[in-house]
Amino acid sequence: MSIRLNGKPSTVLSFTGAQIVLTAESPSPPGARLEVEVDDEAGAPQAFRVKVHGCKRIPTGFMVLGGLMDLRKEGRSALEALTRREGTPATVKGFS
């Protein structure tokens, strides 16, 4: 299972059900809508969008906080499975 932000590999830093914090290679302004794909257990990509609420620089790139948009049941299940497997916390320092 993997996740991609605008086609580039990403990591989920936090997931609360309504909001997500992801790593990104480049910054995104508030209000931007980013394309996200997460692979489900069968390897099929589940696409959704994230509306950016904030973006901060971190040593490895950027940390993007956003609200989930267009997330279908299958995508939510894949995202929950990915975060459970990786032990992703509900909040991240800097974004709460």
MARDO-756038 format. One record per atom (N, C-alpha, C, O): residue number from 1; atom name; x, y, z. Coordinates in nm, 2 decimals, decimal comma, padded with zeros to 4 digits. Layout:
! MARDO-756038
ROTOR pos site      x      y      z
ROTOR NUM   CA      X      Y      Z
...
***
This chain:
! MARDO-756038
ROTOR pos site      x      y      z
ROTOR   1    N  00,08 -00,12  00,00
ROTOR   1   CA  00,00  00,00  00,00
ROTOR   1    C  00,09  00,12  00,00
ROTOR   1    O  00,19  00,13  00,07
ROTOR   2    N  00,05  00,22 -00,08
ROTOR   2   CA  00,12  00,34 -00,09
ROTOR   2    C  00,03  00,46 -00,11
ROTOR   2    O -00,09  00,44 -00,15
ROTOR   3    N  00,08  00,58 -00,09
ROTOR   3   CA  00,00  00,70 -00,12
ROTOR   3    C  00,08  00,80 -00,20
ROTOR   3    O  00,20  00,81 -00,18
ROTOR   4    N  00,01  00,87 -00,29
ROTOR   4   CA  00,08  00,96 -00,38
ROTOR   4    C  00,00  01,10 -00,38
ROTOR   4    O -00,12  01,10 -00,38
ROTOR   5    N  00,08  01,20 -00,37
ROTOR   5   CA  00,02  01,34 -00,37
ROTOR   5    C  00,07  01,40 -00,50
ROTOR   5    O  00,18  01,43 -00,52
ROTOR   6    N -00,03  01,44 -00,59
ROTOR   6   CA  00,00  01,49 -00,72
ROTOR   6    C  00,10  01,40 -00,80
ROTOR   6    O  00,18  01,45 -00,87
ROTOR   7    N  00,08  01,27 -00,78
ROTOR   7   CA  00,16  01,18 -00,86
ROTOR   7    C  00,30  01,14 -00,80
ROTOR   7    O  00,37  01,06 -00,85
ROTOR   8    N  00,33  01,21 -00,69
ROTOR   8   CA  00,46  01,19 -00,62
ROTOR   8    C  00,44  01,11 -00,49
ROTOR   8    O  00,35  01,14 -00,42
ROTOR   9    N  00,54  01,03 -00,45
ROTOR   9   CA  00,53  00,95 -00,32
ROTOR   9    C  00,51  01,05 -00,21
ROTOR   9    O  00,57  01,16 -00,20
ROTOR  10    N  00,43  01,01 -00,11
ROTOR  10   CA  00,40  01,09  00,01
ROTOR  10    C  00,39  01,00  00,13
ROTOR  10    O  00,39  00,88  00,11
ROTOR  11    N  00,38  01,06  00,24
ROTOR  11   CA  00,36  00,99  00,37
ROTOR  11    C  00,25  01,06  00,45
ROTOR  11    O  00,24  01,18  00,45
ROTOR  12    N  00,16  00,98  00,51
ROTOR  12   CA  00,05  01,03  00,59
ROTOR  12    C  00,11  01,05  00,73
ROTOR  12    O  00,16  00,96  00,79
ROTOR  13    N  00,12  01,18  00,78
ROTOR  13   CA  00,17  01,21  00,91
ROTOR  13    C  00,06  01,21  01,01
ROTOR  13    O  00,08  01,18  01,13
ROTOR  14    N -00,07  01,23  00,97
ROTOR  14   CA -00,18  01,24  01,06
ROTOR  14    C -00,31  01,22  00,98
ROTOR  14    O -00,32  01,26  00,87
ROTOR  15    N -00,41  01,15  01,04
ROTOR  15   CA -00,53  01,13  00,98
ROTOR  15    C -00,64  01,12  01,09
ROTOR  15    O -00,63  01,04  01,17
ROTOR  16    N -00,74  01,21  01,08
ROTOR  16   CA -00,84  01,22  01,18
ROTOR  16    C -00,98  01,18  01,13
ROTOR  16    O -01,07  01,18  01,21
ROTOR  17    N -00,99  01,15  01,01
ROTOR  17   CA -01,12  01,12  00,95
ROTOR  17    C -01,18  01,23  00,87
ROTOR  17    O -01,23  01,20  00,76
ROTOR  18    N -01,16  01,35  00,91
ROTOR  18   CA -01,20  01,47  00,83
ROTOR  18    C -01,08  01,55  00,77
ROTOR  18    O -01,10  01,62  00,67
ROTOR  19    N -00,97  01,54  00,84
ROTOR  19   CA -00,85  01,61  00,80
ROTOR  19    C -00,73  01,51  00,79
ROTOR  19    O -00,73  01,41  00,85
ROTOR  20    N -00,64  01,55  00,70
ROTOR  20   CA -00,52  01,47  00,68
ROTOR  20    C -00,40  01,56  00,68
ROTOR  20    O -00,40  01,67  00,63
ROTOR  21    N -00,28  01,51  00,72
ROTOR  21   CA -00,15  01,58  00,71
ROTOR  21    C -00,06  01,49  00,63
ROTOR  21    O -00,04  01,37  00,67
ROTOR  22    N -00,01  01,54  00,52
ROTOR  22   CA  00,08  01,46  00,43
ROTOR  22    C  00,21  01,53  00,41
ROTOR  22    O  00,22  01,66  00,43
ROTOR  23    N  00,31  01,46  00,37
ROTOR  23   CA  00,44  01,52  00,33
ROTOR  23    C  00,42  01,56  00,18
ROTOR  23    O  00,35  01,49  00,11
ROTOR  24    N  00,50  01,66  00,14
ROTOR  24   CA  00,50  01,70  00,00
ROTOR  24    C  00,63  01,75 -00,04
ROTOR  24    O  00,71  01,80  00,05
ROTOR  25    N  00,67  01,74 -00,16
ROTOR  25   CA  00,80  01,79 -00,21
ROTOR  25    C  00,79  01,94 -00,23
ROTOR  25    O  00,90  02,01 -00,23
ROTOR  26    N  00,68  02,00 -00,26
ROTOR  26   CA  00,67  02,14 -00,29
ROTOR  26    C  00,55  02,20 -00,20
ROTOR  26    O  00,46  02,13 -00,17
ROTOR  27    N  00,56  02,33 -00,18
ROTOR  27   CA  00,45  02,40 -00,10
ROTOR  27    C  00,32  02,41 -00,18
ROTOR  27    O  00,32  02,41 -00,30
ROTOR  28    N  00,21  02,43 -00,10
ROTOR  28   CA  00,08  02,45 -00,16
ROTOR  28    C  00,01  02,56 -00,09
ROTOR  28    O  00,01  02,56  00,04
ROTOR  29    N -00,05  02,66 -00,15
ROTOR  29   CA -00,12  02,76 -00,08
ROTOR  29    C -00,25  02,72 -00,03
ROTOR  29    O -00,31  02,63 -00,08
ROTOR  30    N -00,30  02,79  00,08
ROTOR  30   CA -00,43  02,76  00,13
ROTOR  30    C -00,54  02,77  00,02
ROTOR  30    O -00,53  02,86 -00,06
ROTOR  31    N -00,63  02,68  00,02
ROTOR  31   CA -00,74  02,68 -00,08
ROTOR  31    C -00,71  02,59 -00,20
ROTOR  31    O -00,80  02,56 -00,28
ROTOR  32    N -00,58  02,55 -00,22
ROTOR  32   CA -00,54  02,47 -00,34
ROTOR  32    C -00,61  02,33 -00,32
ROTOR  32    O -00,62  02,28 -00,20
ROTOR  33    N -00,64  02,27 -00,43
ROTOR  33   CA -00,69  02,13 -00,42
ROTOR  33    C -00,59  02,04 -00,48
ROTOR  33    O -00,55  02,06 -00,60
ROTOR  34    N -00,55  01,94 -00,41
ROTOR  34   CA -00,44  01,85 -00,45
ROTOR  34    C -00,50  01,71 -00,48
ROTOR  34    O -00,59  01,66 -00,41
ROTOR  35    N -00,45  01,64 -00,58
ROTOR  35   CA -00,49  01,51 -00,61
ROTOR  35    C -00,42  01,41 -00,53
ROTOR  35    O -00,29  01,41 -00,53
ROTOR  36    N -00,49  01,32 -00,47
ROTOR  36   CA -00,42  01,21 -00,39
ROTOR  36    C -00,47  01,08 -00,43
ROTOR  36    O -00,59  01,06 -00,47
ROTOR  37    N -00,38  00,98 -00,44
ROTOR  37   CA -00,42  00,84 -00,46
ROTOR  37    C -00,36  00,75 -00,36
ROTOR  37    O -00,24  00,77 -00,32
ROTOR  38    N -00,44  00,66 -00,30
ROTOR  38   CA -00,40  00,56 -00,21
ROTOR  38    C -00,43  00,43 -00,26
ROTOR  38    O -00,54  00,41 -00,31
ROTOR  39    N -00,34  00,33 -00,26
ROTOR  39   CA -00,37  00,20 -00,31
ROTOR  39    C -00,44  00,12 -00,20
ROTOR  39    O -00,41  00,12 -00,08
ROTOR  40    N -00,55  00,05 -00,25
ROTOR  40   CA -00,62 -00,04 -00,15
ROTOR  40    C -00,55 -00,17 -00,14
ROTOR  40    O -00,44 -00,19 -00,19
ROTOR  41    N -00,60 -00,26 -00,06
ROTOR  41   CA -00,54 -00,39 -00,03
ROTOR  41    C -00,51 -00,47 -00,15
ROTOR  41    O -00,42 -00,55 -00,16
ROTOR  42    N -00,59 -00,45 -00,26
ROTOR  42   CA -00,57 -00,53 -00,38
ROTOR  42    C -00,48 -00,46 -00,48
ROTOR  42    O -00,45 -00,51 -00,58
ROTOR  43    N -00,43 -00,34 -00,44
ROTOR  43   CA -00,34 -00,26 -00,52
ROTOR  43    C -00,40 -00,17 -00,62
ROTOR  43    O -00,34 -00,10 -00,69
ROTOR  44    N -00,54 -00,16 -00,61
ROTOR  44   CA -00,61 -00,06 -00,70
ROTOR  44    C -00,60  00,08 -00,64
ROTOR  44    O -00,63  00,09 -00,52
ROTOR  45    N -00,57  00,18 -00,73
ROTOR  45   CA -00,57  00,31 -00,67
ROTOR  45    C -00,71  00,37 -00,64
ROTOR  45    O -00,80  00,35 -00,72
ROTOR  46    N -00,72  00,44 -00,53
ROTOR  46   CA -00,84  00,51 -00,49
ROTOR  46    C -00,81  00,65 -00,48
ROTOR  46    O -00,73  00,70 -00,40
ROTOR  47    N -00,87  00,73 -00,57
ROTOR  47   CA -00,84  00,87 -00,58
ROTOR  47    C -00,93  00,96 -00,50
ROTOR  47    O -01,05  00,93 -00,49
ROTOR  48    N -00,88  01,07 -00,45
ROTOR  48   CA -00,96  01,17 -00,38
ROTOR  48    C -00,88  01,30 -00,38
ROTOR  48    O -00,77  01,30 -00,43
ROTOR  49    N -00,94  01,41 -00,33
ROTOR  49   CA -00,87  01,54 -00,33
ROTOR  49    C -00,86  01,59 -00,19
ROTOR  49    O -00,94  01,55 -00,10
ROTOR  50    N -00,77  01,67 -00,17
ROTOR  50   CA -00,74  01,74 -00,04
ROTOR  50    C -00,75  01,89 -00,06
ROTOR  50    O -00,67  01,94 -00,15
ROTOR  51    N -00,83  01,96  00,01
ROTOR  51   CA -00,83  02,11  00,01
ROTOR  51    C -00,73  02,16  00,11
ROTOR  51    O -00,75  02,13  00,23
ROTOR  52    N -00,63  02,23  00,07
ROTOR  52   CA -00,52  02,27  00,16
ROTOR  52    C -00,57  02,38  00,26
ROTOR  52    O -00,63  02,48  00,22
ROTOR  53    N -00,54  02,35  00,39
ROTOR  53   CA -00,58  02,45  00,50
ROTOR  53    C -00,45  02,52  00,54
ROTOR  53    O -00,46  02,63  00,59
ROTOR  54    N -00,33  02,45  00,53
ROTOR  54   CA -00,21  02,51  00,57
ROTOR  54    C -00,09  02,43  00,52
ROTOR  54    O -00,11  02,31  00,48
ROTOR  55    N  00,03  02,49  00,52
ROTOR  55   CA  00,15  02,42  00,47
ROTOR  55    C  00,27  02,48  00,54
ROTOR  55    O  00,28  02,60  00,56
ROTOR  56    N  00,35  02,39  00,59
ROTOR  56   CA  00,47  02,43  00,67
ROTOR  56    C  00,59  02,36  00,61
ROTOR  56    O  00,59  02,24  00,57
ROTOR  57    N  00,71  02,43  00,62
ROTOR  57   CA  00,83  02,37  00,58
ROTOR  57    C  00,88  02,27  00,69
ROTOR  57    O  00,88  02,31  00,81
ROTOR  58    N  00,93  02,16  00,65
ROTOR  58   CA  01,00  02,06  00,74
ROTOR  58    C  01,13  02,03  00,67
ROTOR  58    O  01,15  02,05  00,56
ROTOR  59    N  01,22  01,96  00,75
ROTOR  59   CA  01,35  01,93  00,69
ROTOR  59    C  01,35  01,85  00,56
ROTOR  59    O  01,44  01,86  00,48
ROTOR  60    N  01,25  01,77  00,54
ROTOR  60   CA  01,25  01,68  00,43
ROTOR  60    C  01,16  01,73  00,31
ROTOR  60    O  01,14  01,67  00,21
ROTOR  61    N  01,11  01,86  00,33
ROTOR  61   CA  01,02  01,91  00,23
ROTOR  61    C  00,91  02,00  00,29
ROTOR  61    O  00,94  02,11  00,35
ROTOR  62    N  00,79  01,96  00,28
ROTOR  62   CA  00,67  02,03  00,33
ROTOR  62    C  00,57  01,94  00,40
ROTOR  62    O  00,56  01,82  00,36
ROTOR  63    N  00,50  02,00  00,49
ROTOR  63   CA  00,39  01,93  00,56
ROTOR  63    C  00,26  02,00  00,52
ROTOR  63    O  00,25  02,12  00,55
ROTOR  64    N  00,16  01,93  00,46
ROTOR  64   CA  00,04  01,99  00,41
ROTOR  64    C -00,08  01,94  00,50
ROTOR  64    O -00,10  01,82  00,51
ROTOR  65    N -00,15  02,03  00,56
ROTOR  65   CA -00,28  02,00  00,63
ROTOR  65    C -00,39  02,03  00,54
ROTOR  65    O -00,40  02,14  00,48
ROTOR  66    N -00,48  01,94  00,52
ROTOR  66   CA -00,60  01,96  00,44
ROTOR  66    C -00,72  01,88  00,48
ROTOR  66    O -00,72  01,79  00,56
ROTOR  67    N -00,83  01,93  00,42
ROTOR  67   CA -00,96  01,86  00,44
ROTOR  67    C -00,98  01,76  00,33
ROTOR  67    O -00,95  01,79  00,21
ROTOR  68    N -01,05  01,65  00,36
ROTOR  68   CA -01,07  01,55  00,26
ROTOR  68    C -01,19  01,59  00,17
ROTOR  68    O -01,29  01,63  00,22
ROTOR  69    N -01,18  01,57  00,04
ROTOR  69   CA -01,28  01,60 -00,05
ROTOR  69    C -01,30  01,47 -00,15
ROTOR  69    O -01,20  01,41 -00,18
ROTOR  70    N -01,42  01,44 -00,18
ROTOR  70   CA -01,45  01,34 -00,28
ROTOR  70    C -01,39  01,20 -00,24
ROTOR  70    O -01,36  01,12 -00,32
ROTOR  71    N -01,39  01,18 -00,11
ROTOR  71   CA -01,34  01,05 -00,06
ROTOR  71    C -01,45  00,95 -00,05
ROTOR  71    O -01,54  00,96  00,03
ROTOR  72    N -01,44  00,85 -00,13
ROTOR  72   CA -01,54  00,74 -00,13
ROTOR  72    C -01,51  00,64 -00,02
ROTOR  72    O -01,40  00,64  00,04
ROTOR  73    N -01,61  00,55  00,00
ROTOR  73   CA -01,59  00,45  00,10
ROTOR  73    C -01,47  00,36  00,08
ROTOR  73    O -01,40  00,33  00,18
ROTOR  74    N -01,44  00,33 -00,04
ROTOR  74   CA -01,33  00,24 -00,07
ROTOR  74    C -01,20  00,31 -00,04
ROTOR  74    O -01,10  00,25  00,01
ROTOR  75    N -01,19  00,44 -00,07
ROTOR  75   CA -01,07  00,52 -00,05
ROTOR  75    C -01,05  00,54  00,10
ROTOR  75    O -00,94  00,53  00,15
ROTOR  76    N -01,16  00,57  00,18
ROTOR  76   CA -01,15  00,58  00,32
ROTOR  76    C -01,10  00,45  00,39
ROTOR  76    O -01,01  00,45  00,47
ROTOR  77    N -01,15  00,34  00,34
ROTOR  77   CA -01,10  00,21  00,39
ROTOR  77    C -00,95  00,19  00,37
ROTOR  77    O -00,88  00,14  00,45
ROTOR  78    N -00,91  00,22  00,24
ROTOR  78   CA -00,77  00,21  00,21
ROTOR  78    C -00,68  00,30  00,29
ROTOR  78    O -00,57  00,26  00,34
ROTOR  79    N -00,73  00,42  00,31
ROTOR  79   CA -00,65  00,52  00,39
ROTOR  79    C -00,65  00,48  00,54
ROTOR  79    O -00,54  00,49  00,60
ROTOR  80    N -00,76  00,43  00,59
ROTOR  80   CA -00,76  00,38  00,73
ROTOR  80    C -00,66  00,26  00,75
ROTOR  80    O -00,59  00,25  00,85
ROTOR  81    N -00,67  00,17  00,65
ROTOR  81   CA -00,58  00,05  00,65
ROTOR  81    C -00,43  00,09  00,65
ROTOR  81    O -00,35  00,04  00,72
ROTOR  82    N -00,40  00,19  00,56
ROTOR  82   CA -00,26  00,24  00,55
ROTOR  82    C -00,21  00,30  00,68
ROTOR  82    O -00,10  00,28  00,73
ROTOR  83    N -00,30  00,39  00,74
ROTOR  83   CA -00,26  00,45  00,86
ROTOR  83    C -00,25  00,36  00,98
ROTOR  83    O -00,17  00,38  01,07
ROTOR  84    N -00,34  00,26  00,99
ROTOR  84   CA -00,33  00,16  01,09
ROTOR  84    C -00,20  00,08  01,08
ROTOR  84    O -00,13  00,05  01,18
ROTOR  85    N -00,17  00,04  00,96
ROTOR  85   CA -00,05 -00,04  00,94
ROTOR  85    C  00,08  00,04  00,98
ROTOR  85    O  00,17 -00,02  01,03
ROTOR  86    N  00,08  00,17  00,95
ROTOR  86   CA  00,20  00,25  00,98
ROTOR  86    C  00,19  00,31  01,12
ROTOR  86    O  00,29  00,38  01,16
ROTOR  87    N  00,08  00,30  01,19
ROTOR  87   CA  00,07  00,35  01,33
ROTOR  87    C  00,07  00,51  01,32
ROTOR  87    O  00,13  00,57  01,41
ROTOR  88    N -00,01  00,56  01,23
ROTOR  88   CA -00,01  00,71  01,21
ROTOR  88    C -00,09  00,77  01,33
ROTOR  88    O -00,20  00,72  01,36
ROTOR  89    N -00,04  00,88  01,39
ROTOR  89   CA -00,11  00,94  01,50
ROTOR  89    C -00,23  01,03  01,45
ROTOR  89    O -00,24  01,06  01,33
ROTOR  90    N -00,31  01,07  01,54
ROTOR  90   CA -00,43  01,16  01,51
ROTOR  90    C -00,38  01,30  01,49
ROTOR  90    O -00,45  01,38  01,41
ROTOR  91    N -00,28  01,35  01,55
ROTOR  91   CA -00,23  01,48  01,54
ROTOR  91    C -00,08  01,48  01,52
ROTOR  91    O -00,01  01,39  01,55
ROTOR  92    N -00,03  01,60  01,47
ROTOR  92   CA  00,11  01,62  01,45
ROTOR  92    C  00,15  01,75  01,51
ROTOR  92    O  00,08  01,85  01,50
ROTOR  93    N  00,27  01,76  01,57
ROTOR  93   CA  00,31  01,88  01,63
ROTOR  93    C  00,32  01,99  01,52
ROTOR  93    O  00,38  01,96  01,41
ROTOR  94    N  00,27  02,10  01,54
ROTOR  94   CA  00,26  02,21  01,44
ROTOR  94    C  00,13  02,22  01,37
ROTOR  94    O  00,09  02,33  01,33
ROTOR  95    N  00,06  02,11  01,37
ROTOR  95   CA -00,08  02,11  01,32
ROTOR  95    C -00,16  02,03  01,42
ROTOR  95    O -00,13  01,91  01,44
ROTOR  96    N -00,26  02,08  01,48
ROTOR  96   CA -00,34  02,00  01,57
ROTOR  96    C -00,49  02,02  01,54
ROTOR  96    O -00,57  01,95  01,61
***
